[in-house]
Amino acid sequence: MEGIQQSPIDLTSNTLPARHDLALQYIPAPLEVVNNGYTAQVNVAPGSVLMTGGVQYALQQFHFHRQSEHTVNGKPADMELHLLHLDSAGNIAVVGVFLTAGRQHEALQSVWVNLPPQKNENRLVEGVEFNAASLLPADLNYYSYVGSLTTPPYTEGVRWFVLSAPVEVSKEQVARFGSLFSMNARPIQPLNGREVHFSRAAE
Ligand SMILES: [Zn+2]
């Protein structure tokens, strides 16, 4: 059931300031890549966490959208990475990272080359570890708001942290994803009076 606090949204410069309260503590884990027919997903073993408001959320998986789902002042990026976390009560927190075409991203390449070409295939890559931190920008300024999952069942109450600094990937890496998956970005949803905050990381 879709409610009125849905994601994605357009992020504008019309934001409220917020205290910086986001820490991402990611560690290397065995690389398990899934082609679920809709996106490339990497399942993450326990140990990588997000901390906010004194609550710890465990990173479960990350996956990709082409083009980006969130937009900034109406503009999409080439792709968007979603890192999905759950706390012990099952509450959801997602970190979004914009990916823009530029230089090849070496860490991402190790996901791409191990991506099963067939739908509904899992590949646990022997002897390869991956640290999700390698996909984050250096600067963790973020937009935050409360929204939903962007795929069925569109569950609400999701805490979103969308990083404003993009990460570069190559045109070929975007094209490689595009050759395996159809456009999988959900359209922008109405804000319906929700507040969007912007928080700048300490220098
Ligand atoms: Zn997603």
Boltz pocket constraint, residues with backbone or C-beta under 6 A from the ligand:
constraints:
  - pocket:
      binder: B
      contacts: [[A, 63], [A, 64], [A, 65], [A, 82], [A, 150]]
      max_distance: 6.0
